[in-house]
Structures are given as C-alpha cells and as structure tokens.
Amino acid sequence: MKVGRYLIIFVLLMGALITFGDRGLIDNYRMKEKLVALKTINHELTLENTALKKSITLLKDDPSYIEMMARSELGMVKKGDLVYRMAQ
C-alpha cells in the first residue's frame, strides 16, 4: 500500500516537473512562439536589406536615380526649374 502511494506521488511530481519545469512543455511552447516571432522579424529585415542593396546599387550607377533622390529628399532644384513658394 505504501509503495503505491509513493509511486503515485512520484508520478504526479514527475508530471508537474515535465509540464512546468525548466525546459518543460510550457517553456517549450513559449520558445516556439518566440522562434516564430524571430523568424518573422528576420524575414522583414532580409526584405529591407534587399531593398537597401538595390538602392545602393542605383545610387552608384544610375544618375537619374541620384537626381530623383536629390530632388525629393534634399529639395534640390535644377537650373531652369521654376520654384513656387507658398505663403503660410
């Protein structure tokens, strides 16, 4: 009779450790969620890096792209362009 009780207590204790312990089922589930989130972030960063590499290549080789970026981001104008200033 005592052996049966000890065996039941042992099995319950091991079940609790497997479920709630370090590297248990709950910890494993959380790590899988974290892995999915990190893979998503990694994919987004890969896409951003690809776009930046394309932009770098265009800035090195394409004069019309350089002109477009200078006009849009730096507000530069070419000789002969009409500039309109709006009063506020």
Distance bins in CASP14 RR format, pairs under 12 A and 6 or more apart:
PFRMAT RR
TARGET T0000
AUTHOR 0000-0000-0000
RMODE 2
METHOD distances of the structure
MODEL  1
1 7 0 0 0 0 0 1 0 0 0 0 0
1 8 0 0 0 0 0 1 0 0 0 0 0
2 8 0 0 0 0 0 1 0 0 0 0 0
2 9 0 0 0 0 0 1 0 0 0 0 0
3 9 0 0 0 0 0 1 0 0 0 0 0
3 10 0 0 0 0 0 1 0 0 0 0 0
4 10 0 0 0 0 1 0 0 0 0 0 0
4 11 0 0 0 0 1 0 0 0 0 0 0
4 12 0 0 0 0 0 1 0 0 0 0 0
5 11 0 0 0 0 0 1 0 0 0 0 0
5 12 0 0 0 0 0 1 0 0 0 0 0
6 12 0 0 0 0 0 1 0 0 0 0 0
6 13 0 0 0 0 0 1 0 0 0 0 0
7 13 0 0 0 0 0 1 0 0 0 0 0
7 14 0 0 0 0 0 1 0 0 0 0 0
8 14 0 0 0 0 0 1 0 0 0 0 0
8 15 0 0 0 0 0 1 0 0 0 0 0
9 15 0 0 0 0 0 1 0 0 0 0 0
9 16 0 0 0 0 0 1 0 0 0 0 0
10 16 0 0 0 0 0 1 0 0 0 0 0
10 17 0 0 0 0 0 1 0 0 0 0 0
11 17 0 0 0 0 0 1 0 0 0 0 0
11 18 0 0 0 0 0 1 0 0 0 0 0
12 18 0 0 0 0 0 1 0 0 0 0 0
12 19 0 0 0 0 0 1 0 0 0 0 0
13 19 0 0 0 0 0 1 0 0 0 0 0
13 20 0 0 0 0 0 1 0 0 0 0 0
13 21 0 0 0 0 0 1 0 0 0 0 0
14 20 0 0 0 0 0 1 0 0 0 0 0
14 21 0 0 0 0 0 1 0 0 0 0 0
14 24 0 0 0 0 0 1 0 0 0 0 0
15 21 0 0 0 0 1 0 0 0 0 0 0
15 24 0 0 0 0 1 0 0 0 0 0 0
15 25 0 0 0 0 1 0 0 0 0 0 0
16 24 0 0 0 0 0 1 0 0 0 0 0
16 25 0 0 0 0 0 1 0 0 0 0 0
16 26 0 0 0 0 0 1 0 0 0 0 0
17 23 0 0 0 0 1 0 0 0 0 0 0
17 24 1 0 0 1 0 0 0 0 0 0 0
17 25 0 0 0 0 0 1 0 0 0 0 0
17 26 0 0 0 0 0 1 0 0 0 0 0
17 27 0 0 0 0 0 1 0 0 0 0 0
18 24 1 0 1 0 0 0 0 0 0 0 0
18 25 1 0 0 1 0 0 0 0 0 0 0
18 26 0 0 0 0 1 0 0 0 0 0 0
18 27 0 0 0 0 0 1 0 0 0 0 0
18 28 0 0 0 0 0 1 0 0 0 0 0
19 25 1 0 1 0 0 0 0 0 0 0 0
19 26 1 0 0 1 0 0 0 0 0 0 0
19 27 0 0 0 0 1 0 0 0 0 0 0
19 28 0 0 0 0 0 1 0 0 0 0 0
19 29 0 0 0 0 0 1 0 0 0 0 0
20 26 1 0 0 1 0 0 0 0 0 0 0
20 27 0 0 0 0 1 0 0 0 0 0 0
20 28 0 0 0 0 0 1 0 0 0 0 0
20 29 0 0 0 0 0 1 0 0 0 0 0
20 30 0 0 0 0 0 1 0 0 0 0 0
21 27 1 0 0 1 0 0 0 0 0 0 0
21 28 0 0 0 0 0 1 0 0 0 0 0
21 30 0 0 0 0 0 1 0 0 0 0 0
22 28 0 0 0 0 0 1 0 0 0 0 0
22 30 0 0 0 0 0 1 0 0 0 0 0
22 31 0 0 0 0 0 1 0 0 0 0 0
23 29 0 0 0 0 0 1 0 0 0 0 0
23 30 0 0 0 0 0 1 0 0 0 0 0
23 31 0 0 0 0 1 0 0 0 0 0 0
24 30 0 0 0 0 1 0 0 0 0 0 0
24 31 0 0 0 0 1 0 0 0 0 0 0
24 32 0 0 0 0 0 1 0 0 0 0 0
25 31 0 0 0 0 0 1 0 0 0 0 0
25 32 0 0 0 0 0 1 0 0 0 0 0
26 32 0 0 0 0 0 1 0 0 0 0 0
26 33 0 0 0 0 0 1 0 0 0 0 0
27 33 0 0 0 0 0 1 0 0 0 0 0
27 34 0 0 0 0 0 1 0 0 0 0 0
28 34 0 0 0 0 0 1 0 0 0 0 0
28 35 0 0 0 0 0 1 0 0 0 0 0
29 35 0 0 0 0 0 1 0 0 0 0 0
29 36 0 0 0 0 0 1 0 0 0 0 0
30 36 0 0 0 0 0 1 0 0 0 0 0
30 37 0 0 0 0 0 1 0 0 0 0 0
31 37 0 0 0 0 0 1 0 0 0 0 0
31 38 0 0 0 0 0 1 0 0 0 0 0
32 38 0 0 0 0 0 1 0 0 0 0 0
32 39 0 0 0 0 0 1 0 0 0 0 0
33 39 0 0 0 0 0 1 0 0 0 0 0
33 40 0 0 0 0 0 1 0 0 0 0 0
34 40 0 0 0 0 0 1 0 0 0 0 0
34 41 0 0 0 0 0 1 0 0 0 0 0
35 41 0 0 0 0 0 1 0 0 0 0 0
35 42 0 0 0 0 0 1 0 0 0 0 0
36 42 0 0 0 0 0 1 0 0 0 0 0
36 43 0 0 0 0 0 1 0 0 0 0 0
37 43 0 0 0 0 0 1 0 0 0 0 0
37 44 0 0 0 0 0 1 0 0 0 0 0
38 44 0 0 0 0 0 1 0 0 0 0 0
38 45 0 0 0 0 0 1 0 0 0 0 0
39 45 0 0 0 0 0 1 0 0 0 0 0
39 46 0 0 0 0 0 1 0 0 0 0 0
40 46 0 0 0 0 0 1 0 0 0 0 0
40 47 0 0 0 0 0 1 0 0 0 0 0
41 47 0 0 0 0 0 1 0 0 0 0 0
41 48 0 0 0 0 0 1 0 0 0 0 0
42 48 0 0 0 0 0 1 0 0 0 0 0
42 49 0 0 0 0 0 1 0 0 0 0 0
43 49 0 0 0 0 0 1 0 0 0 0 0
43 50 0 0 0 0 0 1 0 0 0 0 0
44 50 0 0 0 0 0 1 0 0 0 0 0
44 51 0 0 0 0 0 1 0 0 0 0 0
45 51 0 0 0 0 0 1 0 0 0 0 0
45 52 0 0 0 0 0 1 0 0 0 0 0
46 52 0 0 0 0 0 1 0 0 0 0 0
46 53 0 0 0 0 0 1 0 0 0 0 0
47 53 0 0 0 0 0 1 0 0 0 0 0
47 54 0 0 0 0 0 1 0 0 0 0 0
48 54 0 0 0 0 0 1 0 0 0 0 0
48 55 0 0 0 0 0 1 0 0 0 0 0
49 55 0 0 0 0 0 1 0 0 0 0 0
49 56 0 0 0 0 0 1 0 0 0 0 0
50 56 0 0 0 0 0 1 0 0 0 0 0
50 57 0 0 0 0 0 1 0 0 0 0 0
51 57 0 0 0 0 0 1 0 0 0 0 0
51 58 0 0 0 0 0 1 0 0 0 0 0
52 58 0 0 0 0 0 1 0 0 0 0 0
52 59 0 0 0 0 0 1 0 0 0 0 0
53 59 0 0 0 0 0 1 0 0 0 0 0
53 60 0 0 0 0 0 1 0 0 0 0 0
54 60 0 0 0 0 0 1 0 0 0 0 0
54 61 0 0 0 0 0 1 0 0 0 0 0
54 62 0 0 0 0 0 1 0 0 0 0 0
54 65 0 0 0 0 0 1 0 0 0 0 0
55 61 0 0 0 0 0 1 0 0 0 0 0
55 62 0 0 0 0 0 1 0 0 0 0 0
55 65 0 0 0 0 1 0 0 0 0 0 0
55 66 0 0 0 0 0 1 0 0 0 0 0
55 68 0 0 0 0 0 1 0 0 0 0 0
55 69 0 0 0 0 1 0 0 0 0 0 0
55 73 0 0 0 0 0 1 0 0 0 0 0
56 62 0 0 0 0 0 1 0 0 0 0 0
56 65 0 0 0 0 0 1 0 0 0 0 0
56 66 0 0 0 0 0 1 0 0 0 0 0
56 69 0 0 0 0 0 1 0 0 0 0 0
57 65 0 0 0 0 1 0 0 0 0 0 0
57 66 0 0 0 0 0 1 0 0 0 0 0
58 64 0 0 0 0 1 0 0 0 0 0 0
58 65 1 0 1 0 0 0 0 0 0 0 0
58 66 0 0 0 0 1 0 0 0 0 0 0
58 67 0 0 0 0 0 1 0 0 0 0 0
58 68 0 0 0 0 1 0 0 0 0 0 0
58 69 0 0 0 0 1 0 0 0 0 0 0
59 65 1 0 0 1 0 0 0 0 0 0 0
59 66 1 0 0 1 0 0 0 0 0 0 0
59 67 0 0 0 0 0 1 0 0 0 0 0
59 68 0 0 0 0 0 1 0 0 0 0 0
59 69 1 0 0 1 0 0 0 0 0 0 0
59 70 0 0 0 0 0 1 0 0 0 0 0
59 73 0 0 0 0 0 1 0 0 0 0 0
60 66 0 0 0 0 1 0 0 0 0 0 0
62 68 0 0 0 0 1 0 0 0 0 0 0
62 69 0 0 0 0 1 0 0 0 0 0 0
63 69 0 0 0 0 0 1 0 0 0 0 0
63 70 0 0 0 0 0 1 0 0 0 0 0
64 70 0 0 0 0 0 1 0 0 0 0 0
64 71 0 0 0 0 0 1 0 0 0 0 0
64 78 0 0 0 0 0 1 0 0 0 0 0
65 71 0 0 0 0 0 1 0 0 0 0 0
65 72 0 0 0 0 0 1 0 0 0 0 0
65 73 0 0 0 0 0 1 0 0 0 0 0
66 72 0 0 0 0 0 1 0 0 0 0 0
66 73 0 0 0 0 0 1 0 0 0 0 0
66 74 0 0 0 0 0 1 0 0 0 0 0
66 76 0 0 0 0 0 1 0 0 0 0 0
67 73 0 0 0 0 0 1 0 0 0 0 0
67 74 0 0 0 0 0 1 0 0 0 0 0
67 75 0 0 0 0 0 1 0 0 0 0 0
67 76 0 0 0 0 1 0 0 0 0 0 0
67 77 0 0 0 0 0 1 0 0 0 0 0
67 78 1 0 0 1 0 0 0 0 0 0 0
67 81 0 0 0 0 0 1 0 0 0 0 0
68 74 0 0 0 0 0 1 0 0 0 0 0
68 75 0 0 0 0 0 1 0 0 0 0 0
68 76 0 0 0 0 0 1 0 0 0 0 0
68 78 0 0 0 0 0 1 0 0 0 0 0
69 75 0 0 0 0 0 1 0 0 0 0 0
69 76 0 0 0 0 1 0 0 0 0 0 0
70 76 1 0 1 0 0 0 0 0 0 0 0
70 77 0 0 0 0 1 0 0 0 0 0 0
70 78 0 0 0 0 1 0 0 0 0 0 0
71 77 1 0 0 1 0 0 0 0 0 0 0
71 78 1 0 0 1 0 0 0 0 0 0 0
71 81 0 0 0 0 1 0 0 0 0 0 0
71 83 0 0 0 0 0 1 0 0 0 0 0
75 81 0 0 0 0 0 1 0 0 0 0 0
75 83 0 0 0 0 1 0 0 0 0 0 0
76 83 0 0 0 0 0 1 0 0 0 0 0
77 83 1 0 1 0 0 0 0 0 0 0 0
77 84 0 0 0 0 0 1 0 0 0 0 0
77 85 0 0 0 0 0 1 0 0 0 0 0
END
